[in-house]
Every structure is written in C-alpha cells, then in structure tokens.
Amino acid sequence: MSDKNKPVHEIRYGTVKVLVWKNTTDKGAMFSVTTGRLYKDGNAWKTSSSFNTEDLPTLTKALSDAHSWIHEHTDKKAVE
C-alpha cells in the first residue's frame, strides 16, 4: 500500500477502529472516515463493517475522537 493510500490517523479501541483519510483538493484538505470491527476467522483477522450492540458506545467514542482529531488538523485559514 503506497503512502497515498494509507490513512493519516487510526483510532482503535479493542476490536473497533476508525480510520481518518485525507484528500487534498483545490479548496484545501478534506477528511473522511471509515469504520470497522476486527474479528478472527480461524487464524486470520478480518474486518467487518457491522457492529454489535455492545460495540456502539466504543464506536461512538472512536468517532468522537476522530472528529476532534480532524478539527485539530484542519487548516483554520481554509475555513474562514
């Protein structure tokens, strides 16, 4: 995976993870997020996009942390 295809930040709590992606545009940096839940299938680790009820508070925390990280790394001049 090249550096261009890597997330700029990862937040992980147990099996819940949120990845922050950066896309540079003519209007400045734009961020997006993807979520996943890790699980083991035999000896292999896989990622699912579905979450159990018990995962939701952790997912909420991870998304909130991603939101904070994005705002800390957003060019303030581009938003003014």
CORLINLIN-V954217 format. One record per residue. PHI is phi as a letter, one per 30 degrees, with the letter a starting at -180 (NA if undefined). NEAR is the number of other C-alpha atoms within 12 Angstrom. Layout:
phi->{PHI/PHI}
near->{NEAR/NEAR}
//
This chain:
phi->{NA/d/e/d/c/c/d/d/a/b/c/b/b/i/c/c/b/b/c/c/c/c/b/d/b/d/c/j/d/b/c/b/b/b/b/a/b/d/b/c/c/i/c/c/d/b/b/c/c/c/b/d/e/d/d/d/d/d/d/e/d/d/d/d/d/d/e/d/d/d/d/d/c/c/d/d/d/d/c/d}
near->{6/6/9/11/12/14/23/24/24/26/32/24/23/15/27/32/34/35/30/32/27/25/19/14/10/8/13/16/21/21/26/23/26/27/31/30/29/23/20/12/10/7/7/9/12/15/19/19/18/19/21/17/10/13/22/20/15/25/30/22/19/31/28/18/24/30/24/17/24/26/19/12/21/21/16/12/10/14/11/7}
//
